[in-house]
């Protein structure tokens, strides 16, 4: 297979034929970027070393603080998202843009506490940060799973298809007792805990198993993407830099630097504007904090293209700041990809008569590139990530000595095998056919792996299109063995229901909770704190598990209390009342006739494998080839704006002022900005979540 080279040649022009065919890691990024712009990126100069003697971070103090933050955070964050319709975690301010970000403001405060009160070690800060990060976005995963208790019973009265599903459900799937669930819609009712507990317990166990699958998948993925490839995970750079400065004893001096102070001030201003936008509404208000829709730009693009250039045109300052920390070759690739297909492609097609005006070629026309980016490119990236990481994973199966605190590979492998096998067995017990079920699981695993790599390279959020290839490829295999009629007619069998339910729930409820931090991309990213914080890998794993338990044992009861107290009819939780997974992913082909899958262009799957494979090969073979396959995921104009802003700013910094200015000025400004914006979002929106005085209202979504 491919051999990993640790040191590139001194001069790209002296490369000899055959040097090295596999050099596609971050060392290549570093070398290629140095040729393009003379950059020596802050994130790329750090490595993950063998863990030496480390202090314990998973202490009683850290656990207690994490639980306290969890109780406060879960209540405030559920109230903000479900009650106000704003997808922001005010206690930790994770959603201050399109992606879900770590708690920058919280880490800043914890480091100050550690510096001036000596109350916390840097390892304890890393543990608290990990737990806060993965629990903050729990309203998504909680609402998605609880829909089977509440919507699954409530919709029986109005939807005959849901009623038809009941005969296939396992006993603890949904109560089926309308009188038990009806008070949850009206609100102002006490929780009927005794009667509800068996169903809650069942789904709490299901959440734990599902999350543990992600935890151990992340434990495996880290071996390749973090330990070998050194992907920068730009969203973690602000955290890691603050922890690194603290570990070196230089954070006090770092705080006094003008660029860092300027970044905090600018971030505070943007954070205040983001909150005011929900009150004044000076631009279109979305459910995500910190997104400013650029209607003027949308109108301009429409006017020059006969309404063929269509997209979300949002300026998201937090996203631009994080992308500024990404490698320049990544930014260049994203800008080139989106400029070609978001701008040039529609103009060429409409002016040559290939498409008619008012047509969006992203989803139609000769090459519906959005489907390519959203569904197939991440899946292909996952496949090639596994292929290029084959040697790493093969070697990880061998016995070796591990330093104290280092996570043994056996734990990652046994945990992964046990949780995924248990999940598979559960669905087979429910009645699923193992072959299409397994195909769906594998496809989703590969898609998820691909999106971890995209996140690691770019710092952006993950896609919500994971359910489409998993579900429809499982359907295709199912038709081949006669499980589903090829015509799309309803199968009306226990096996058909369990197969479709198993695949759709595994594939993050149709893509909704793939954007949640209880996913492999978020768990994986926290391992980047191992080196700068000198924290044990085993403590990171323990933090993941504790975060899951806080989410389930505290978050679910809090959510149920809010449900019965406020009323689902008054809440805005995705799936909780609508039963989107039930009506959208279990009804079709099971109890209702549905057309065979169409519009997803299956021919794009092999095309994506070829294109992504070629790009990986070219980057491995030629140091000068900078275009990254990770850019193929990006499909919206908002990334063209934000990556474009980051690209221009980074290019100016490096070309005009030099690499030293980037590290000593640009990076501190970006880090300070993320601290400031999250602090303001926490303070202002935290108050709003308590008072309930602000809601999204009419949106552009």
C-alpha positions in Angstrom: 0.0 0.0 0.0 1.0 3.6 0.5 4.0 4.5 2.6 3.8 7.6 4.8 6.8 9.9 4.4 7.5 12.3 7.3 9.9 14.7 5.5 9.3 16.2 2.0 12.2 17.1 -0.3 13.8 20.5 0.2 12.9 21.8 -3.3 9.8 20.9 -5.2 11.6 21.4 -8.5 14.1 18.7 -7.6 11.4 16.0 -7.3 12.3 12.8 -8.9 9.9 10.6 -10.7 8.1 8.3 -8.3 8.6 10.5 -5.2 6.4 9.5 -3.0 3.1 8.3 -4.4 1.2 8.6 -1.1 2.3 12.0 0.2 -1.2 13.4 0.6 -1.1 14.2 4.3 -0.8 17.6 6.0 2.9 17.6 5.4 2.0 18.0 1.8 -0.3 20.8 2.6 2.5 22.5 4.5 4.9 22.0 1.6 2.5 23.0 -1.2 1.3 26.1 0.7 4.9 27.2 1.3 5.4 27.1 -2.5 2.2 29.0 -3.2 2.5 31.7 -0.6 5.4 31.1 1.8 3.1 30.2 4.7 4.1 28.1 7.6 0.6 27.6 9.2 0.3 27.7 12.9 -1.9 24.6 12.9 0.4 22.7 10.6 3.6 23.0 12.7 2.1 21.1 15.6 2.2 17.3 15.9 0.7 14.7 18.1 3.4 13.0 20.1 3.4 9.9 22.2 1.9 10.7 25.5 4.3 11.1 28.3 3.5 11.3 32.0 0.4 13.4 32.2 -1.8 14.8 34.9 -5.3 13.4 35.3 -8.0 15.6 33.8 -10.9 13.4 34.5 -11.1 14.3 38.2 -13.9 14.7 40.7 -13.7 18.4 40.3 -13.9 18.3 36.5 -16.8 15.8 36.7 -18.8 18.0 39.1 -18.3 21.1 37.1 -19.2 19.3 33.9 -22.4 18.1 35.4 -23.3 21.5 36.7 -22.6 23.1 33.3 -24.6 20.2 31.8 -27.7 20.8 33.9 -27.7 24.6 33.3 -26.7 24.3 29.7 -29.2 21.6 28.7 -32.1 23.5 30.2 -31.1 26.9 28.7 -30.2 25.3 25.3 -33.4 23.3 25.0 -35.4 26.3 26.0 -33.7 28.5 23.4 -33.9 26.0 20.5 -37.3 24.5 21.3 -38.9 27.5 22.9 -37.5 30.4 20.8 -36.7 28.6 17.6 -33.1 29.8 17.7 -30.5 27.1 17.3 -27.9 28.5 19.6 -26.4 27.0 22.7 -26.4 30.2 24.9 -24.5 28.7 27.8 -21.7 27.6 25.5 -22.6 29.5 22.3 -21.8 26.6 19.9 -24.0 27.7 17.0 -22.7 31.1 16.1 -22.6 30.4 12.4 -23.3 27.5 10.1 -21.2 24.9 11.9 -21.4 23.9 15.6 -18.3 25.3 17.3 -16.6 24.4 20.6 -17.1 26.7 23.6 -14.4 29.3 22.9 -15.7 31.8 25.5 -16.1 29.2 28.2 -12.5 28.0 27.6 -11.3 31.6 27.8 -13.0 32.0 31.2 -11.8 28.7 32.5 -8.2 29.5 31.6 -8.6 32.8 33.4 -9.9 31.0 36.4 -7.0 28.6 36.2 -4.5 31.4 35.9 -5.6 33.7 38.7 -7.3 31.3 41.1 -5.2 28.2 40.4 -8.5 26.3 40.7 -8.2 24.1 37.5 -5.5 22.3 35.7 -5.2 22.5 32.0 -6.1 18.9 31.7 -9.3 19.5 33.7 -10.2 22.4 31.4 -9.8 20.0 28.4 -12.1 17.5 30.0 -14.8 20.2 30.8 -14.4 21.6 27.3 -15.0 18.2 25.7 -18.1 17.5 27.8 -19.5 21.0 27.3 -18.9 20.8 23.5 -20.7 17.5 23.0 -23.6 18.1 25.4 -24.4 21.6 24.2 -26.2 20.6 21.0 -28.2 17.8 22.6 -31.6 19.3 22.0 -31.3 18.0 18.4 -30.6 14.4 19.3 -33.1 14.4 22.2 -35.9 15.8 20.1 -35.2 13.4 17.2 -35.4 10.3 19.4 -38.3 11.4 21.5 -40.5 11.8 18.4 -41.1 8.0 18.5 -42.8 8.3 21.9 -44.8 11.5 21.3 -45.5 11.9 17.6 -45.6 8.2 17.1 -48.7 8.0 19.2 -50.3 11.4 18.6 -50.2 11.2 14.8 -52.3 8.0 14.9 -55.4 10.1 15.2 -54.7 12.1 12.0 -52.5 9.9 9.9 -53.7 6.4 8.9 -50.2 5.5 7.6 -48.8 6.1 11.1 -51.6 4.0 12.5 -50.7 1.2 10.1 -47.1 1.3 11.3 -48.1 0.5 14.9 -48.5 -3.2 14.2 -44.9 -3.4 13.2 -43.5 -1.5 16.2 -41.8 -3.3 19.1 -43.7 -3.2 22.4 -41.6 -0.3 23.9 -41.4 1.7 20.7 -44.4 4.0 21.3 -47.1 4.0 24.0 -50.0 3.8 21.6 -52.1 5.4 24.3 -53.4 8.7 23.0 -54.6 9.9 26.5 -51.1 9.5 27.8 -49.6 11.7 25.1 -52.3 14.3 24.5 -51.4 16.4 27.6 -47.9 16.8 26.1 -49.4 18.8 23.3 -51.5 21.1 25.4 -48.9 21.7 28.1 -49.4 22.7 31.7 -49.5 19.1 32.7 -47.5 17.0 35.1 -45.2 14.2 33.7 -46.9 10.8 34.0 -43.6 9.3 34.8 -44.8 5.9 36.0 -46.6 5.1 32.7 -44.1 6.8 30.5 -40.9 5.4 32.1 -40.7 2.1 30.2 -40.8 3.9 26.8 -38.3 6.6 28.0 -36.0 3.9 29.3 -36.1 2.1 26.0 -35.2 5.2 24.0 -32.6 6.4 26.5 -30.8 3.1 26.0 -31.1 3.5 22.2 -29.6 7.0 22.3 -26.7 5.7 24.4 -25.9 2.8 22.0 -26.2 5.2 19.0 -23.9 7.7 20.6 -21.4 5.1 21.6 -21.2 3.9 18.0 -20.1 7.5 17.1 -17.6 7.6 20.1 -15.7 4.4 19.0 -15.9 5.3 15.3 -14.1 8.5 16.3 -11.6 6.6 18.4 -10.7 4.7 15.2 -10.8 7.6 12.8 -8.4 9.6 15.0 -5.6 7.1 14.2 -5.6 8.2 10.6 -6.9 11.7 10.4 -5.2 13.1 13.5 -2.2 10.9 14.4 -1.1 10.2 10.8 -2.5 12.9 8.5 -2.4 15.7 11.0 -5.6 17.3 9.6 -5.7 20.8 11.3 -9.4 20.7 12.5 -9.6 24.6 12.2 -12.5 24.9 14.5 -10.3 23.5 17.3 -7.4 25.8 16.7 -8.7 28.6 19.0 -9.2 26.1 21.8 -5.8 24.5 21.2 -3.9 27.7 21.0 -5.4 29.0 24.2 -4.6 25.7 26.0 -1.1 25.6 24.5 -0.4 29.2 25.6 -1.6 28.3 29.1 0.5 25.1 29.1 3.6 27.1 28.2 2.9 29.8 30.8 2.5 32.5 28.2 -1.3 33.1 28.1 -1.1 36.3 30.3 1.2 37.8 27.7 -1.0 36.5 24.9 -4.0 38.3 26.4 -2.2 41.6 26.4 -1.4 41.5 22.7 -3.2 44.1 20.7 -4.4 41.7 17.9 -6.0 39.4 20.5 -7.7 42.3 22.3 -8.9 43.8 18.9 -10.3 40.4 17.9 -12.3 40.2 21.2 -13.7 43.7 20.7 -14.7 43.0 17.1 -16.2 39.7 18.2 -18.2 41.3 20.9 -19.6 43.9 18.4 -20.6 41.1 15.9 -22.1 39.1 18.8 -24.2 42.1 19.8 -25.3 42.7 16.2 -26.3 39.0 15.9 -28.5 39.3 18.9 -30.0 42.7 17.9 -31.0 41.1 14.6 -33.6 39.1 16.4 -35.1 42.4 17.8 -34.6 44.9 15.0 -34.5 42.4 12.1 -32.3 44.6 10.0 -31.7 41.6 7.7 -33.5 38.3 7.2 -33.5 36.4 10.4 -32.6 32.7 10.4 -32.9 30.2 13.2 -29.1 30.1 13.5 -27.4 32.9 15.4 -24.9 35.1 13.5 -26.1 34.5 10.0 -26.7 37.7 8.0 -28.5 37.2 4.7 -27.3 39.3 1.8 -30.5 40.0 -0.1 -28.7 42.6 -2.3 -26.2 40.0 -3.4 -29.0 37.5 -4.1 -30.8 40.1 -6.2 -27.6 41.0 -8.1 -26.9 37.3 -8.9 -30.4 36.8 -10.0 -30.4 39.9 -12.2 -27.2 39.0 -14.1 -28.2 35.3 -14.6 -31.9 35.5 -15.5 -32.6 33.9 -12.1 -30.4 30.9 -12.7 -27.9 31.6 -9.9 -29.8 30.6 -6.8 -28.5 29.9 -3.4 -28.2 31.0 0.2 -26.1 34.2 0.2 -25.2 34.7 3.8 -22.3 36.4 5.4 -21.4 34.5 8.6 -18.5 36.2 10.4 -17.7 33.3 12.7 -17.4 30.9 9.7 -15.1 33.4 7.9 -12.9 33.6 11.0 -12.6 29.8 11.3 -11.9 29.4 7.6 -9.2 32.0 7.9 -7.4 29.4 10.1 -7.8 26.6 7.5 -4.9 25.9 5.1 -4.7 28.2 2.1 -4.9 25.3 -0.4 -8.2 24.3 1.1 -9.6 27.8 0.9 -8.4 28.2 -2.7 -10.1 24.9 -3.7 -13.4 25.8 -2.1 -13.5 29.2 -3.8 -12.6 27.8 -7.2 -15.1 25.0 -6.9 -18.0 27.2 -5.9 -17.2 30.0 -8.3 -17.2 27.6 -11.2 -20.4 25.8 -10.3 -22.3 28.4 -8.4 -21.6 31.4 -10.7 -20.0 30.4 -14.1 -21.9 27.1 -14.7 -25.4 28.7 -14.6 -24.3 31.7 -16.7 -22.9 29.4 -19.4 -25.9 27.1 -19.4 -28.5 29.8 -19.7 -26.6 31.8 -22.3 -26.0 28.8 -24.5 -29.7 27.8 -24.2 -29.0 24.5 -22.4 -31.3 25.5 -19.6 -34.2 28.0 -19.5 -34.3 31.1 -17.3 -35.6 30.7 -13.8 -34.0 27.2 -13.7 -31.6 26.3 -10.9 -28.9 24.0 -12.5 -27.6 22.9 -9.1 -30.4 20.3 -8.9 -31.4 19.9 -12.6 -29.9 20.2 -16.0 -27.0 18.2 -17.5 -24.9 18.1 -14.3 -26.9 18.6 -11.1 -23.8 19.3 -9.1 -25.5 19.9 -5.8 -26.5 16.3 -5.6 -22.9 15.4 -6.5 -21.5 17.6 -3.6 -24.2 16.8 -1.1 -24.7 13.1 -1.4 -21.9 11.4 -3.3 -18.7 13.4 -2.8 -18.7 12.8 1.0 -19.3 9.1 0.5 -16.4 8.9 -2.0 -14.1 10.9 0.4 -15.0 8.4 3.1 -14.1 5.5 0.8 -10.7 6.9 -0.1 -10.0 8.0 3.4 -10.3 4.3 4.4 -8.3 3.2 1.4 -5.5 5.6 2.1 -5.7 4.7 5.8 -5.6 1.0 5.3 -2.1 0.5 6.5 -2.7 2.6 9.6 -5.8 0.5 10.5 -4.0 -2.8 9.7 -1.1 -1.8 11.9 -3.4 -0.8 14.7 -4.6 -4.4 15.0 -1.2 -5.5 16.1 -0.2 -5.6 19.7 2.0 -2.9 21.0 2.9 -1.1 24.2 1.0 2.0 25.1 2.2 4.9 27.2 0.1 5.7 30.3 -2.9 7.7 29.3 -2.7 6.7 25.6 -5.8 5.0 24.3 -5.1 1.4 23.4 -6.1 0.5 19.9 -7.8 -2.6 21.3 -10.3 -0.4 23.2 -11.2 1.5 20.0 -11.6 -1.7 17.9 -13.5 -3.7 20.5 -15.7 -0.8 21.3 -16.4 -0.1 17.7 -17.1 -3.8 16.9 -19.3 -4.3 20.0 -21.5 -1.2 19.6 -22.0 -1.6 15.8 -22.7 -5.3 16.2 -25.2 -4.7 19.0 -27.0 -2.1 16.9 -27.2 -4.5 14.0 -28.5 -7.3 16.2 -31.1 -5.1 17.7 -32.6 -4.3 14.3 -32.4 -7.9 13.2 -34.4 -8.7 16.3 -36.9 -6.0 15.4 -37.3 -7.9 12.1 -34.9 -6.3 9.6 -33.3 -8.1 6.8 -29.6 -8.2 7.5 -28.3 -7.7 3.9 -29.9 -4.4 3.0 -29.6 -3.3 6.6 -25.8 -3.9 6.6 -25.4 -2.1 3.2 -27.2 0.9 4.7 -24.9 0.8 7.8 -21.7 0.5 5.8 -22.7 3.3 3.4 -23.6 5.6 6.3 -20.3 4.7 8.1 -18.3 5.7 4.9 -20.3 8.9 4.5 -19.7 9.8 8.1 -16.0 9.1 7.8 -15.9 11.3 4.8 -17.5 14.2 6.6 -15.1 13.8 9.5 -12.3 14.3 7.0 -14.1 17.4 5.5 -14.5 18.8 9.0 -10.9 18.1 9.8 -9.6 19.9 6.7 -12.0 22.9 6.5 -13.5 23.4 10.0 -17.0 23.6 8.6 -20.2 21.8 9.6 -21.1 18.3 8.3 -23.7 17.5 5.6 -27.3 16.4 6.3 -27.4 14.3 3.1 -26.2 11.1 4.7 -29.6 9.4 4.8 -30.1 9.5 1.1 -27.3 7.2 -0.1 -27.7 5.0 2.9 -31.4 4.6 2.6 -31.8 4.4 -1.1 -28.9 2.0 -1.7 -30.4 -0.2 1.1 -33.7 0.0 -0.8 -31.9 -1.0 -4.0 -30.4 -4.1 -2.4 -33.8 -4.8 -0.8 -35.5 -4.8 -4.2 -32.9 -7.2 -5.5 -33.7 -9.8 -2.8 -37.5 -9.2 -3.1 -37.9 -7.3 0.2 -39.3 -4.3 -1.6 -41.3 -4.3 -4.8 -39.3 -2.7 -7.6 -42.4 -0.8 -8.6 -42.4 1.1 -5.3 -45.5 -0.5 -4.0 -45.9 -0.8 -0.3 -44.2 -3.9 1.0 -46.4 -4.2 4.2 -44.1 -6.5 6.0 -42.3 -6.5 9.4 -39.0 -6.9 7.7 -39.5 -4.0 5.3 -40.4 -1.7 8.2 -37.5 -2.7 10.4 -35.0 -2.4 7.5 -36.1 1.0 6.6 -36.5 2.2 10.2 -33.1 0.8 11.1 -31.3 2.5 8.2 -33.0 5.8 8.5 -32.5 6.1 12.3 -28.9 5.0 12.0 -28.3 7.6 9.3 -28.9 10.4 11.8 -32.7 10.6 11.5 -32.5 11.6 7.9 -29.5 13.9 8.3 -31.0 16.1 11.1 -28.7 14.9 13.9 -25.7 14.5 11.7 -25.3 18.2 12.3 -25.3 17.4 16.1 -22.2 17.2 18.2 -23.1 13.6 19.2 -21.6 12.6 15.9 -18.2 11.2 14.9 -16.9 14.5 13.6 -17.3 16.2 16.9 -15.9 13.4 19.0 -12.9 13.0 16.7 -12.1 16.7 16.8 -11.7 16.7 20.6 -8.7 14.4 20.3 -6.7 17.3 18.9 -6.5 18.7 22.4 -4.3 15.8 23.5 -1.0 17.5 22.6 -1.6 21.2 23.5 -3.3 20.4 26.8 -1.1 17.4 27.6 -4.3 15.5 28.4 -4.7 11.8 28.4 -6.5 10.2 25.4 -8.3 8.0 27.9 -9.6 11.0 29.6 -11.0 12.3 26.3 -12.8 9.0 25.8 -14.2 9.1 29.4 -15.4 12.6 28.7 -17.3 11.4 25.7 -19.0 8.7 27.7 -19.8 11.1 30.6 -21.2 13.6 28.0 -23.5 11.0 26.7 -24.7 10.0 30.2 -25.3 13.7 31.0 -27.3 14.1 27.8 -29.5 11.0 28.4 -29.8 10.9 32.2 -30.2 14.7 32.7 -31.1 16.0 29.3 -34.0 13.6 28.5 -35.8 14.2 31.8 -35.4 18.0 31.4 -36.8 17.7 27.9 -39.8 15.7 29.0 -40.4 18.2 31.8 -40.4 21.0 29.3 -42.6 19.0 26.8 -45.4 18.5 29.3 -45.0 21.8 31.0 -44.9 24.0 27.8 -46.7 21.8 25.3 -45.3 20.4 22.0 -47.7 22.6 20.1 -45.7 25.6 21.5 -42.3 24.1 20.8 -40.1 24.3 17.6 -38.1 21.1 18.0 -37.4 19.3 14.8 -39.2 16.0 14.5 -40.5 16.0 18.1 -44.1 16.8 17.1 -44.0 16.3 13.4 -42.6 12.8 13.5 -40.5 13.6 10.4 -38.6 10.3 10.6 -41.8 8.3 11.0 -43.8 10.0 8.2 -40.8 10.6 5.8 -38.7 7.5 6.2 -40.8 4.7 7.6 -44.1 5.2 5.7 -42.8 5.2 2.1 -42.4 1.7 0.6 -43.6 0.1 3.9 -47.2 1.0 4.3 -47.7 3.5 1.5 -46.9 3.2 -2.2 -44.0 5.4 -3.3 -42.2 5.8 -6.5 -38.7 4.2 -6.8 -35.9 6.6 -5.8 -35.3 9.1 -8.5 -33.6 12.5 -8.8 -30.5 11.5 -7.0 -28.6 10.5 -10.1 -27.0 7.2 -9.2 -24.4 7.5 -11.9 -22.8 10.2 -9.8 -21.7 7.7 -7.2 -19.0 6.0 -9.4 -18.2 9.4 -10.9 -17.5 10.8 -7.4 -15.3 7.8 -6.6 -13.3 8.4 -9.7 -13.0 12.1 -9.3 -12.2 12.0 -5.6 -9.7 9.2 -6.2 -7.9 11.2 -8.9 -7.6 14.2 -6.8 -6.2 12.2 -3.9 -3.7 10.6 -6.2 -2.7 13.9 -7.8 -2.1 15.5 -4.4 -0.1 12.4 -3.4 1.9 12.3 -6.6 2.6 16.0 -7.2 3.5 18.5 -4.4 2.4 21.4 -6.7 -1.1 20.1 -7.1 -3.1 22.0 -4.6 -6.8 21.4 -5.4 -8.3 19.5 -2.5 -11.0 16.8 -2.8 -12.5 18.1 0.4 -13.7 21.2 -1.5 -16.2 19.0 -3.5 -18.5 18.8 -0.5 -19.4 22.6 -0.6 -22.6 23.3 -2.3 -24.0 26.7 -1.2 -23.3 30.3 -1.9 -22.8 31.1 1.7 -19.5 29.2 1.7 -18.4 31.1 -1.4 -18.9 34.3 0.5 -17.3 33.2 3.8 -14.5 31.1 2.3 -14.0 33.9 -0.2 -13.6 36.5 2.6 -11.3 34.2 4.5 -9.3 33.5 1.4 -8.8 37.1 0.5 -7.9 38.1 4.0 -5.4 35.3 4.4 -3.9 35.9 1.0 -3.4 39.6 1.8 -1.9 38.7 5.2 0.6 36.3 3.8 1.5 38.0 0.5 1.7 41.5 1.8 2.7 41.1 5.4 4.2 37.7 5.5 3.8 34.4 7.4 5.1 36.0 10.6 2.2 38.5 10.5 -0.2 35.7 10.0 0.9 33.9 13.1 1.4 36.9 15.3 -1.5 39.1 14.1 -3.9 37.2 12.0 -4.3 34.1 14.1 -4.7 36.0 17.4 -7.3 38.3 15.9 -9.3 35.3 14.6 -9.0 33.6 18.0 -10.0 36.7 19.9 -12.9 37.2 17.6 -14.3 33.8 18.3 -13.9 34.3 22.0 -15.7 37.7 21.8 -18.6 36.5 19.6 -19.3 33.5 21.8 -19.2 35.5 25.0 -21.7 38.0 23.7 -23.9 35.3 22.4 -23.8 33.5 25.7 -24.6 36.6 27.8 -27.3 38.2 25.6 -29.0 35.1 24.3 -28.7 33.4 27.7 -30.9 36.2 29.1 -33.2 35.8 26.2 -33.6 32.1 26.8 -34.6 32.8 30.4 -37.1 35.6 29.5 -38.4 34.1 26.3 -38.6 37.6 24.9 -37.1 36.9 21.4 -38.1 34.4 18.8 -37.2 33.9 15.2 -40.5 35.0 13.7 -40.7 35.1 9.9 -37.5 33.7 8.4 -35.8 33.4 5.0 -35.4 29.6 5.5 
